[in-house]
Amino acid sequence: MAKQCEICGKQPRYGNSISHANNLTRRRWEPNLQRVRAVVAGTRKRVRVCTNCLRSGRVAKAL
C-alpha cells in the first residue's frame, strides 16, 4: 500500500540530511497519514488521509 493521501495525493518527498560536517545523505519526509472511517460516495469506508485534509474539512468523518 502506497504512503499516499487518498484525498489530495500527498506522498513522500525526498531530499538530503545535512550533518554539521556538511555531509549529505539521502532521506525522505513521510506525510502524516491517519486511517479514518470516512463517508465516501455515501458509504462508510476506511481511508488513509493526511492530517491536513482532516483539519481542513475535506473529509467527512463517519460517526
Buried (B, 14 or more C-beta within 10 A) or exposed (E): EEEBBBBBEBBEEEEEEEEEEEEEEEEEEEBEBEEBEBBBEEEEEEBBBBEBBBEEEBBEEEE
